Amino acid sequence: MKLTLPKGVTARSFDRALQSFSAIVGSQWVLASDEDRLTYLDAYAPGNAETYGPAAAVAPQSVEEIQAILRVANEHRVPLWPFSRGKNLGYGGSAPCMLGSVILDLSRMKRILEVDEKLAYCLVEPGVGFFDLYEHLQKNSIKLWMSIPANGWGSVIGNALDRGLSYTPYGEHSKRVCGMEVVLPNGEIVRTGLGAMANSASWQLSQNAFGPSWDQMFMQSNFGVVTKMGLWLMPEPEATLSLSTSLPNPDDIEWLIDTLAPLRLRGVIQHDANIGNGIRAATLRSQRDEWYRGTGAMPQNVIDDMQKKLGLGAWNFTLRFYGEPELNEASAKIVKAAIAKRTNAEFRETRWERGQPAARDSGAGVPSVNALQVVNWRGGRGGHIGFSPISPATGAHAIKQYRLARRRYEEHGFDYFGSFTIRERHLNHVTLCVYDRDDAAMTKGARDLMEILVKDAAADGYGEYRAHVMYMDHIAKTYDYNNHALWRLNETVKDALDPNGILAPGKSGIWPKASRGQRA
């Protein structure tokens, strides 16, 4: 990949910055060859990946090295793009918003600093992945369970910072964060919450301390580099009980949401329940050309035949109950009775008790990368890009979103791949556009589809909660109350903390003053 420098950075200044970075971390950890730059491109780029390509990468191993790197970046006005492991696939991965940024690769910072079994928390560095933490818990026989996203390849910190999700009682990861250590753009170190006390005894135990709370300010922002994070873990339950079933008709989603959402709000269902459509499940078991070789979206009769042969429904879901066996049985009975009012679908029941192996179907946090198989659906060099608007947890909103999204997907020649996650009061409608990156027309169709989905959702008052780097500005623009007052507040804070604009310019649509002309 050819070297491209960011606007305003001269070749002389860039070379001096790289020399200084080498003096800080060692020349072997400054990665600036054509091959190095290629490795940091967006793996699933919906178009020319080099549009968001880096100029180089630097990989520190300590907080002190990060501080020194920031000093150099400020001196030479070199923009940095930090990430924990770069596995946020479908959202840009390791690629920066600003072309020519230097990647600040934190994957070497892999220490698990503390795990407290009694009070159920951990303190980790950004390079710690879900597999690393899981193996640590297993090796040391620590009776704590993790919450794992569909792709367990990534960083524990990185996933929480981007508000990643799972389907356990601890599935909203950003809510389980308690205390961060952050290096600000000027190199100063701050600790949030009770960590602001030098001798704090409760840094990872209370999310509320004195004064403003900054933990959420560092979520999806470019205000600092998170170097440590406390995260609450789930005490191993006495038992779990899982109920799995499927429903035959696409429109069943309306009554199903209206049935399950009140049970989630009341706490009968303890976790964020996920309901996925048949194509979503089929992508993990097969490829599209096994069922359909025609152009455009798969016809409904083909989908019906595929679902029948794979034993799937139009919607498929598992509900899981955690705790004392008697309570699990009682909660499951309430749920089954509620669903039985609308369907005679049978449930497959799976039980687990403490002392048995913690398999994935037990509800334990066992990481896996099986979800990555979805990119094989269309063949070629597969990729995917997601759109996941938030709406009220009602059947009326669910059916409206489903019908509009499916129509848009099919208009652009794509199969509707969707799921609804029921949170306490809202829904995440997760849709995924899977495409063949070797097919230029299909890739362009994916880009066009995403732009239309953003506009459709905004028109109906549904906000997207995370974004691919290509669409960060587009989505930030939809948050338009009072002439985009929130956007202006974010950029005011950005200019105060990062006057030289060197840290992740463009992240979540937040551009520093010097480069606001580069908004999409």
TIMAR-285042 format. One record per residue (C-alpha): residue in three letters; x, y, z. Coordinates in steps of 0.001 Angstrom, whole numbers, padded with zeros to 6 digits, always signed. Layout:
ALAXYZ
...
% end
This chain:
MET+000000+000000+000000
LYS+001386+003375-001040
LEU+002210+005852+001739
THR-000248+008745+002047
LEU+000333+011388+004693
PRO-002498+013224+006439
LYS-003196+016783+005402
GLY-000808+019268+006994
VAL+001924+016730+007826
THR+005138+017026+005799
ALA+007329+014082+004882
ARG+010156+015554+006956
SER+007976+015920+010048
PHE+006523+012448+009578
ASP+009989+010864+009325
ARG+011089+012639+012488
ALA+008011+011397+014300
LEU+008740+007803+013258
GLN+012328+008138+014442
SER+011093+009382+017807
PHE+008545+006577+018031
SER+011351+004060+017383
ALA+013381+005535+020213
ILE+010398+005080+022528
VAL+009204+001549+021691
GLY+012036+000060+019641
SER+012279+000075+015856
GLN+010657-003382+015601
TRP+007415-001913+016977
VAL+007173+000938+014489
LEU+005487-000581+011445
ALA+005761+001589+008352
SER+006306-000633+005321
ASP+003777-001088+002509
GLU+002993-004539+003882
ASP+002535-003164+007403
ARG+000030-000595+006194
LEU-001953-003286+004398
THR-002371-005304+007594
TYR-004224-002418+009265
LEU-006793-001858+006508
ASP-010483-002548+007049
ALA-010830-006307+006500
TYR-014439-005963+005317
ALA-014155-002604+003566
PRO-017275-001816+001483
GLY-015184-000259-001285
ASN-011589+000902-001596
ALA-010012-000023+001729
GLU-007148+002412+001168
THR-009579+005330+001491
TYR-009226+004818+005235
GLY-005645+003570+005203
PRO-002984+004407+007806
ALA+000491+005798+007179
ALA+002154+003638+009828
ALA+001605+001983+013200
VAL+003299+002121+016579
ALA+002754-000511+019263
PRO+003551+000540+022851
GLN+003638-001815+025813
SER+003257+000611+028711
VAL+001457+003740+029809
GLU+004754+005605+029878
GLU+005362+004733+026228
ILE+001881+005985+025328
GLN+002592+009282+027090
ALA+005838+009677+025159
ILE+004135+008826+021848
LEU+001463+011463+022496
ARG+004144+014076+023172
VAL+005765+013299+019816
ALA+002418+013305+018005
ASN+001613+016744+019444
GLU+005024+018070+018489
HIS+004703+016973+014843
ARG+000882+017243+014564
VAL+000696+013561+013560
PRO-002808+012101+014096
LEU-003020+008846+016045
TRP-005781+006232+015813
PRO-005817+004038+018952
PHE-007442+000627+019163
SER-007274-002286+021567
ARG-007024-005282+019212
GLY-008513-004037+015930
LYS-011145-006784+015719
ASN-014235-004570+015475
LEU-015007-006218+012163
GLY-017885-004753+010196
TYR-017269-001346+011761
GLY-013886-000595+010218
GLY-011670-002923+012225
SER-008313-001242+012695
ALA-008815+001399+009988
PRO-008804+005091+010958
CYS-011318+007756+009982
MET-008589+010097+008758
LEU-006459+008835+005871
GLY-002780+008722+006803
SER-003225+008497+010571
VAL-000669+006530+012576
ILE-002209+003493+014239
LEU-001694+003346+018005
ASP-001851-000428+018398
LEU-002444-001354+022059
SER-002553-005122+021538
ARG+000802-005644+023319
MET-000701-004344+026589
LYS-002088-007721+027702
ARG-001913-007764+031481
ILE-004778-009051+033576
LEU-004005-006901+036579
GLU-006581-008179+039035
VAL-009503-010576+039313
ASP-011491-010493+042557
GLU-013708-013566+042854
LYS-015454-012445+046035
LEU-016550-009051+044684
ALA-016766-010231+041054
TYR-014668-007839+038996
CYS-011527-007703+036904
LEU-009017-004984+036011
VAL-007431-005418+032589
GLU-005372-003684+029915
PRO-006657-003048+026363
GLY-004830-005930+024696
VAL-006593-008534+026859
GLY-008988-010489+024661
PHE-012019-012515+025650
PHE-010104-015749+025137
ASP-007287-014467+027388
LEU-009629-013614+030242
TYR-011625-016829+029845
GLU-008451-018939+029989
HIS-007293-017032+033078
LEU-010575-017747+034867
GLN-010483-021420+033886
LYS-006812-021937+034745
ASN-007267-020443+038206
SER-010668-022103+038862
ILE-012294-018719+039423
LYS-016085-019091+039620
LEU-016934-016009+037576
TRP-018623-015866+034183
MET-017889-013438+031382
SER-020285-011864+028926
ILE-019081-012635+025388
PRO-020096-010941+022114
ALA-020859-013068+019069
ASN-017270-012739+017873
GLY-015058-013465+020868
TRP-011869-012543+019017
GLY-011734-008957+020219
SER-010702-006938+023256
VAL-012598-006864+026538
ILE-011941-003126+026850
GLY-012447-002336+023178
ASN-015819-004062+023060
ALA-017083-002258+026158
LEU-015862+001114+024851
ASP-017834+000608+021635
ARG-020909-000458+023632
GLY-020755-004070+022487
LEU-023498-006500+023452
SER-024065-010067+024529
TYR-027079-012066+025644
THR-026468-012726+029326
PRO-027618-010800+032418
TYR-024382-008784+032041
GLY-024855-008348+028295
GLU-024788-004550+028116
HIS-021037-004307+028550
SER-020745-000535+028867
LYS-022989-000699+031955
ARG-020554-003094+033640
VAL-017583-000747+033372
CYS-016406+000571+036727
GLY-013303+002757+036774
MET-010855+003587+034003
GLU-007310+004805+033688
VAL-006990+007159+030727
VAL-004123+009017+029099
LEU-005396+012362+027814
PRO-004173+013809+024493
ASN-001654+015974+026352
GLY-000146+012897+028026
GLU-001674+013416+031463
ILE-003014+010334+033267
VAL-006426+010428+034949
ARG-008377+007765+036778
THR-012148+007992+036780
GLY-014599+007504+039631
LEU-013144+006427+042955
GLY-009832+005805+041206
ALA-009280+009554+041467
MET-008268+008845+045078
ALA-004631+007763+045190
ASN-005352+005164+047875
SER-008840+004140+046747
ALA-010176+000939+048297
SER-013237+000768+046013
TRP-012203+001800+042487
GLN-013893-001155+040758
LEU-016820-001386+043188
SER-018891+001777+042750
GLN-019700+003521+039481
ASN-020655+006665+041379
ALA-018126+008817+043174
PHE-017870+012602+043596
GLY-018547+015103+040859
PRO-019132+014431+037142
SER-018875+010843+035919
TRP-016418+010464+033032
ASP-016549+006747+032342
GLN-019306+007171+029765
MET-017542+010194+028251
PHE-014768+007915+027023
MET-017203+005514+025320
GLN-017026+005834+021506
SER-015088+009085+021936
ASN-011669+010456+021039
PHE-011048+012229+024329
GLY-008331+009896+025647
VAL-006565+006531+025441
VAL-007995+004008+027900
THR-005145+001993+029395
LYS-006937+000151+032214
MET-010568-000720+032844
GLY-012482-002293+035659
LEU-015292-004558+034524
TRP-017870-006389+036604
LEU-018131-010137+036053
MET-021052-012425+036831
PRO-020836-014816+039795
GLU-021305-018372+038607
PRO-024994-019264+039162
GLU-026260-022400+040850
ALA-027999-023472+037657
THR-029328-022356+034286
LEU-032349-023378+032256
SER-032585-022634+028527
LEU-035725-022560+026381
SER-035291-022581+022599
THR-037961-022456+019910
SER-038871-020972+016540
LEU-041905-019296+015003
PRO-043055-019869+011408
ASN-044279-016484+010206
PRO-042292-013245+009699
ASP-045127-011178+011186
ASP-044931-013213+014420
ILE-042265-010747+015548
GLU-044980-008230+016475
TRP-046847-010311+019041
LEU-043633-011954+020250
ILE-042078-008601+021196
ASP-045305-007550+022915
THR-045241-010825+024862
LEU-041576-010890+025890
ALA-040798-007185+026421
PRO-043005-006824+029544
LEU-041422-009977+030995
ARG-037971-008500+030373
LEU-038970-005232+032016
ARG-040362-007048+035065
GLY-037202-009151+035441
VAL-038826-012512+034707
ILE-036431-012663+031749
GLN-033049-011666+033190
HIS-031047-011099+030027
ASP-031257-009218+026741
ALA-033205-011719+024665
ASN-032140-012045+021032
ILE-034550-013103+018290
GLY-032936-013868+014925
ASN-034478-014530+011537
GLY-034022-017737+009541
ILE-031403-016369+007162
ARG-029324-015188+010121
ALA-029229-018752+011457
ALA-028690-020284+008011
THR-025508-018271+007399
LEU-023822-020262+010163
ARG-024751-023610+008600
SER-024582-023137+004865
GLN-023829-020869+001932
ARG-026383-019060-000170
ASP-025681-020890-003434
GLU-026744-024158-001793
TRP-030272-022751-001855
TYR-030401-020103-004549
ARG-028208-019126-007505
GLY-030395-016400-008963
THR-029917-012658-008869
GLY-031436-010357-006296
ALA-032766-011309-002889
MET-033864-014874-002197
PRO-037598-015366-002925
GLN-039820-016219+000037
ASN-040587-019724-001252
VAL-036848-020478-001372
ILE-036421-019104+002151
ASP-039316-021250+003371
ASP-037796-024378+001819
MET-034372-023614+003284
GLN-035776-023039+006757
LYS-037762-026284+006617
LYS-034722-028329+005614
LEU-032544-026722+008309
GLY-035192-026974+011003
LEU-035465-023207+011376
GLY-038322-020779+011687
ALA-038869-017279+010390
TRP-037737-016224+013893
ASN-035586-018276+016275
PHE-034647-017549+019876
THR-033329-018898+023154
LEU-034332-017605+026581
ARG-032165-018478+029541
PHE-032747-018331+033285
TYR-029940-018079+035846
GLY-029989-018843+039566
GLU-031594-021300+041933
PRO-033172-024246+040043
GLU-036601-023686+041590
LEU-036648-020047+040549
ASN-035502-020931+037036
GLU-038323-023454+036676
ALA-040877-020949+037943
SER-039714-018207+035555
ALA-039656-020601+032615
LYS-043207-021666+033421
ILE-044390-018039+033309
VAL-042695-017441+029947
LYS-044034-020642+028376
ALA-047554-019839+029526
ALA-047353-016349+028037
ILE-046135-017607+024673
ALA-048659-020474+024639
LYS-051446-017891+024387
ARG-050320-017205+020801
THR-048688-020409+019537
ASN-048388-024131+020195
ALA-044668-024116+019370
GLU-042703-026570+021476
PHE-039610-025602+023452
ARG-036332-027459+023572
GLU-035170-027325+027203
THR-031553-027520+028337
ARG-030448-027529+031973
TRP-027067-026970+033549
GLU-026019-027181+037201
ARG-022890-026022+038983
GLY-020165-028633+038759
GLN-020941-029571+035162
PRO-018701-028347+032312
ALA-019538-024753+031351
ALA-020564-025357+027728
ARG-021820-022551+025490
ASP-025424-023755+025697
SER-025245-023433+029492
GLY-025139-019660+029191
ALA-021572-019453+030456
GLY-019295-016948+028778
VAL-017355-019262+026465
PRO-015718-017278+023636
SER-015999-018414+020026
VAL-015341-017064+016526
ASN-018053-019148+014836
ALA-020073-016010+014076
LEU-017448-014964+011513
GLN-018795-017680+009205
VAL-021541-015290+008119
VAL-019152-013617+005669
ASN-019080-016818+003591
TRP-022791-016468+002750
ARG-022359-014723-000611
GLY-019037-016344-001550
GLY-015865-014610-002724
ARG-013968-012449-000270
GLY-016867-011927+002083
GLY-017580-008894+004179
HIS-020389-007453+006230
ILE-021545-004099+007498
GLY-024186-003596+010143
PHE-026958-001165+010914
SER-028632-001372+014331
PRO-031135+001358+015205
ILE-032684+001709+018649
SER-036468+001863+019065
PRO-039076+001434+021811
ALA-039629-002161+022912
THR-043074-002621+021388
GLY-044422-004924+018706
ALA-045648-001991+016618
HIS-042150-000541+016341
ALA-040617-003965+015689
ILE-042927-004845+012795
LYS-042522-001372+011296
GLN-038740-001640+011404
TYR-038743-005204+010095
ARG-040947-004452+007097
LEU-039082-001304+006073
ALA-035604-002796+006544
ARG-036475-005981+004674
ARG-037960-003971+001819
ARG-034821-001834+001581
TYR-032530-004869+001679
GLU-034462-006593-001078
GLU-034655-003432-003204
HIS-030853-003455-003234
GLY-030602-007178-003991
PHE-029653-008372-000503
ASP-031147-010981+001777
TYR-032571-009499+004955
PHE-030357-010723+007799
GLY-031854-009420+011024
SER-032426-009848+014711
PHE-034101-007987+017535
THR-032498-007735+020956
ILE-034968-006927+023720
ARG-033387-004660+026309
GLU-035228-003455+029401
ARG-037067-000655+027594
HIS-035829-000606+024029
LEU-034997-002788+021048
ASN-031789-003080+019063
HIS-032761-004055+015543
VAL-029479-005542+014309
THR-029351-005923+010540
LEU-026330-007150+008637
CYS-025566-006650+004978
VAL-023357-009533+003809
TYR-021618-009022+000473
ASP-018853-010292-001795
ARG-016083-007673-001829
ASP-014899-008996-005208
ASP-018230-007947-006736
ALA-018028-004193-007369
ALA-021743-003779-008041
MET-022694-005683-004884
THR-020246-003663-002791
LYS-021637-000393-004123
GLY-025120-001685-003368
ALA-024076-002287+000248
ARG-022830+001299+000576
ASP-025996+002720-000963
LEU-028167+000539+001258
MET-026469+001774+004433
GLU-027027+005419+003506
ILE-030722+004807+002893
LEU-031123+002860+006144
VAL-029585+005758+008079
LYS-032017+008212+006481
ASP-035031+005950+006975
ALA-034265+005399+010642
ALA-033680+009091+011334
ALA-036954+010010+009638
ASP-038795+007700+012039
GLY-036872+008881+015113
TYR-034685+005783+015478
GLY-031041+006474+016386
GLU-028153+004215+015419
TYR-025869+003346+018350
ARG-022580+002465+016599
ALA-021147+002909+013128
HIS-018609+001875+010538
VAL-015910+004541+010103
MET-017386+005381+006681
TYR-020731+006359+008245
MET-019714+008018+011509
ASP-020338+011519+010164
HIS-023610+010483+008551
ILE-024953+009095+011813
ALA-023645+011953+013967
LYS-025564+014294+011682
THR-028873+012558+012479
TYR-028550+013617+016140
ASP-029848+017051+015186
TYR-031787+018461+018153
ASN-031254+022213+018611
ASN-029049+022569+015548
HIS-026854+019602+016484
ALA-026165+020892+019995
LEU-024723+017561+021148
TRP-022330+017451+018193
ARG-021154+020968+019042
LEU-020730+020034+022716
ASN-018611+017020+021765
GLU-016373+019151+019592
THR-016071+021830+022293
VAL-014797+019182+024704
LYS-012525+017816+021962
ASP-010907+021204+021345
ALA-010357+021751+025064
LEU-008713+018365+025676
ASP-006938+017997+022334
PRO-006125+021462+020931
ASN-003751+020027+018332
GLY-006368+017519+017178
ILE-004028+014536+017182
LEU-006163+011827+018796
ALA-008540+009838+016542
PRO-009870+012742+014468
GLY-013332+011916+013142
LYS-014130+009197+015672
SER-017931+009120+016144
GLY-018157+012230+013980
ILE-016069+014282+016435
TRP-013532+016296+014465
PRO-011007+018707+015978
LYS-011090+022313+014832
ALA-008080+021969+012524
SER-009650+019176+010439
ARG-013402+019795+010488
GLY-013297+020396+006764
GLN-012758+016650+006334
ARG-016224+015676+007538
ALA-017947+013344+005106
% end
